[in-house]
Amino acid sequence: MESLKVKIAGEIALSKDPGSTMKKWREVFNTSQTELSQFLKISPSTISDYESNRRKSPGIAVVRRFVDALFEIDGQKGGEVTKKFREVEDAKALYEAIDFLKPFNAKEFSKLLEAKAIACGDKLEQRNIFGCTILDSIKMILELPYESFIKIYSGTSERALVFLHVSTGRSPMIAVRVTPIKPAVIVLHNIAEVDKLAVKIAESEGIPLLVTKLGLDEIKKRLKELAY
């Protein structure tokens, strides 16, 4: 969780309103001003002064103590908040989300990836996507908790999902079928033949289903150019 500590500390240090940022993270960790003041051995009014910006912006030493205290207090309570953050980080290891600088037409997206439409190709030109998520389909099915699946959308469902290591395409399409949030486009990478059920699911959901044999490194290179 060191990376999260650094993230929180950096957010506070760089914030134009450090007091509000401190308050936000204290509340995220379900920690009261009293609990925090007791742990840090300072008065609750001091915490209140920092959060309302009545005191000057805290130095890095104060921020470090503040962040460490949040984690320590959470640990004393059973570590529920830290556990949730760890689950999110573990889920992120199973996919890579790329957000585009501006909306990109799905038809142009298919050309960019040298992809062929297997289902609902007529819907591509009507859609714009705001990003793409690349997933290892095997790891996703075996390791990604169902409740974490929606996190792959990175804020919007108007994005493409690219599934790697697919054999027939059936499993990832079933996963999409049973989740409440649907992507705008689905791409199956380096697949020889798409399962008929996968095609039927795409058609019933109205989701363009594409296949591409473009190399993964080249796919990432082209997609990341859309992010700058």
C-alpha positions in Angstrom: 0.0 0.0 0.0 3.0 2.3 -0.1 2.0 3.5 -3.6 -1.4 4.5 -2.3 0.2 6.4 0.6 2.4 8.3 -1.9 -0.7 9.0 -4.0 -2.6 10.4 -1.0 0.4 12.5 0.3 1.0 13.9 -3.2 -2.6 14.8 -3.7 -2.6 16.7 -0.4 0.7 18.4 -1.0 -0.3 19.6 -4.5 -3.9 20.5 -3.7 -5.0 24.1 -4.0 -7.2 23.3 -1.0 -5.1 20.9 1.1 -7.5 21.1 4.1 -10.4 19.9 2.1 -8.3 17.1 0.6 -7.2 16.0 4.1 -10.8 16.0 5.2 -11.8 13.9 2.2 -9.2 11.2 2.9 -10.0 11.2 6.6 -13.7 10.5 5.7 -12.7 7.9 3.1 -11.0 6.0 5.9 -14.0 6.5 8.2 -11.8 8.2 10.8 -13.2 10.9 13.1 -11.2 14.0 14.0 -11.2 12.7 17.6 -9.7 9.4 16.6 -7.1 11.1 14.5 -6.1 13.6 17.1 -5.7 10.9 19.8 -3.5 8.9 17.5 -1.4 11.9 16.6 -1.4 13.2 20.2 -2.7 16.6 19.1 -6.0 18.4 19.8 -9.1 17.9 17.7 -9.1 21.6 17.1 -5.7 21.3 15.4 -7.2 18.8 13.0 -10.2 21.1 12.4 -7.8 24.0 11.8 -5.9 22.1 9.1 -9.1 20.9 7.4 -10.6 24.4 7.3 -7.3 25.9 6.1 -7.1 28.1 9.2 -3.6 26.9 9.7 -1.0 27.3 6.9 -0.6 24.4 4.5 0.9 21.4 6.3 4.5 20.5 5.6 5.5 17.1 4.2 6.3 15.8 7.7 2.8 16.6 8.9 1.3 15.0 5.7 3.3 11.9 6.2 2.2 11.5 9.8 -1.4 12.1 8.7 -1.3 9.5 6.0 0.4 6.9 8.2 -2.1 7.5 10.9 -5.1 6.8 8.6 -3.6 3.4 7.7 -2.7 2.6 11.2 -6.1 3.5 12.6 -7.8 1.4 9.8 -5.5 -1.5 10.7 -6.6 -1.3 14.3 -10.2 -1.5 13.1 -9.6 -4.6 11.0 -8.2 -3.0 7.9 -11.5 -2.9 5.9 -10.7 0.3 4.0 -7.2 -0.8 3.1 -8.5 -4.2 2.0 -10.9 -2.5 -0.5 -8.1 -0.5 -2.0 -5.9 -3.6 -2.2 -8.7 -5.4 -4.1 -8.9 -2.5 -6.6 -5.1 -2.6 -7.1 -5.2 -6.4 -7.6 -8.0 -6.0 -10.2 -6.0 -3.4 -12.1 -3.2 -5.9 -12.6 -5.5 -7.9 -14.8 -6.2 -5.2 -17.3 -4.9 -2.0 -18.9 -7.2 0.9 -19.4 -6.3 3.6 -22.0 -8.4 6.8 -22.0 -8.5 8.8 -25.3 -7.8 12.5 -25.4 -11.1 13.0 -27.3 -14.0 10.8 -28.6 -12.9 8.5 -31.4 -15.3 7.0 -34.0 -15.7 3.2 -33.6 -15.5 2.7 -37.4 -12.1 4.5 -37.4 -11.2 2.5 -34.3 -11.8 -0.8 -36.2 -9.6 0.4 -39.1 -6.9 1.5 -36.6 -6.7 -2.0 -35.2 -7.1 -3.6 -38.7 -10.1 -5.4 -37.3 -12.9 -7.2 -39.1 -16.5 -7.0 -37.9 -18.2 -10.3 -37.1 -21.4 -8.9 -35.7 -23.2 -5.5 -35.7 -20.6 -3.9 -38.0 -23.3 -1.5 -39.2 -23.4 0.1 -35.8 -19.8 1.1 -35.8 -20.1 4.3 -37.7 -22.8 5.6 -35.3 -20.7 5.2 -32.2 -17.9 7.2 -30.6 -15.7 5.6 -27.9 -13.8 7.4 -25.2 -11.2 4.7 -24.4 -10.2 1.1 -24.6 -9.5 -1.6 -22.0 -7.2 -4.5 -22.8 -7.9 -7.6 -20.8 -6.3 -11.0 -20.4 -9.5 -13.1 -20.8 -8.1 -16.2 -18.9 -7.0 -14.2 -15.9 -10.2 -12.2 -16.0 -12.4 -15.3 -15.8 -10.2 -17.0 -13.2 -9.2 -14.2 -11.0 -11.3 -11.1 -11.4 -14.2 -11.0 -8.9 -17.6 -10.4 -10.5 -18.2 -7.3 -8.4 -14.9 -5.8 -9.8 -15.7 -6.4 -13.4 -17.4 -2.9 -13.8 -14.1 -1.3 -12.8 -12.6 -2.2 -16.2 -14.7 0.6 -17.7 -12.6 3.3 -16.1 -15.5 5.8 -15.7 -17.5 5.2 -18.9 -19.0 2.2 -20.7 -18.5 4.1 -24.0 -15.3 2.3 -24.6 -13.9 -0.8 -26.4 -12.9 -4.0 -24.6 -10.0 -6.0 -26.2 -9.8 -9.6 -25.0 -6.5 -11.3 -25.2 -5.8 -15.1 -25.1 -9.2 -16.1 -26.4 -9.9 -19.5 -27.9 -13.5 -19.2 -29.2 -14.7 -15.9 -27.7 -17.6 -17.6 -25.8 -16.4 -17.1 -22.3 -15.7 -13.3 -22.5 -19.0 -12.8 -24.3 -20.9 -14.6 -21.6 -19.1 -12.5 -19.0 -20.3 -9.4 -20.8 -23.8 -10.8 -21.2 -24.3 -11.3 -17.4 -22.9 -7.9 -16.3 -25.2 -4.9 -16.1 -22.8 -2.5 -17.9 -22.1 -3.2 -21.6 -19.2 -1.9 -23.6 -19.6 0.0 -26.9 -17.3 -2.4 -28.9 -15.7 -5.7 -28.2 -12.5 -6.9 -29.9 -11.2 -10.5 -29.8 -7.5 -10.7 -30.4 -5.7 -13.3 -32.6 -8.6 -15.7 -32.8 -9.0 -18.3 -35.6 -12.7 -18.9 -35.4 -15.4 -17.2 -33.3 -17.9 -19.3 -31.4 -21.5 -19.0 -32.8 -22.9 -18.4 -29.4 -20.5 -15.4 -28.9 -21.8 -14.0 -32.2 -25.4 -14.5 -31.1 -24.7 -12.7 -27.8 -23.1 -9.8 -29.6 -26.1 -9.5 -31.9 -28.7 -9.8 -29.1 -26.8 -7.1 -27.1 -26.3 -4.9 -30.1 -22.6 -4.7 -29.5 -20.2 -4.6 -32.5 -17.9 -7.6 -32.3 -14.5 -7.3 -34.0 -11.5 -9.6 -34.5 -8.0 -8.6 -35.1 -4.6 -10.3 -35.6 -2.6 -7.1 -35.2 0.3 -7.6 -32.8 -0.4 -6.6 -29.2 2.6 -4.2 -29.0 1.4 -2.4 -32.1 -2.2 -2.3 -30.8 -1.0 -0.6 -27.6 1.3 1.8 -29.5 -1.6 2.9 -31.8 -4.1 3.2 -28.9 -1.7 5.2 -26.7 -1.3 7.7 -29.6 -5.0 8.5 -29.1 -4.3 9.3 -25.4 -2.0 12.2 -26.1 
